[in-house]
């Protein structure tokens, strides 16, 4: 009977060691999977931020063009008619080209 108890303890100890090893392997596998997915998440975040940056740069270009137009109109003393004339002038006009180059 003493022999049997020792054998059972030995088997139980082996079961504990195997369970601990299995848990360690599962944890390592989970960690490797997370590490493998991280670059994909970072790429997606970078792409979203790049799109946002492109949008902000385009909007800034628009604001600069409007600001340049308003500065030109203010400097010339023109009003609404000057703004309308600017937008109805030919695409090659110096004022329109200057404003477009600011964007």
Phi, psi and omega in degrees: 000323178296321178296320180294319179296320179294320179294320179294318178297319179297316178295319179296318178297319179295320178298318178298315180297317180294321178296317178297319179295319179296319178296321178297316179296318179296318178296315179297318179298316179298317180296317178296322178295317177299317180296325180289328181278339184302313179300325179295316178296318180295321178297318179296318178296317180298317179298316179297318180292324177296317178298318179296318179296317178300317179297316181294320179296318178297317179295321177297319177300318178297314180298321178296319180296317179295318179298317179297318178299313181296324178294318178297316180296316180296320181292327181274351181078009181280168179235224181300323181296322180294321178294315179299317179298322179299313183283340179263355179287166182293152182300338182270003183293147183302319182296315180293321180295320180297315180295318181294325182288341179285337182278000000 
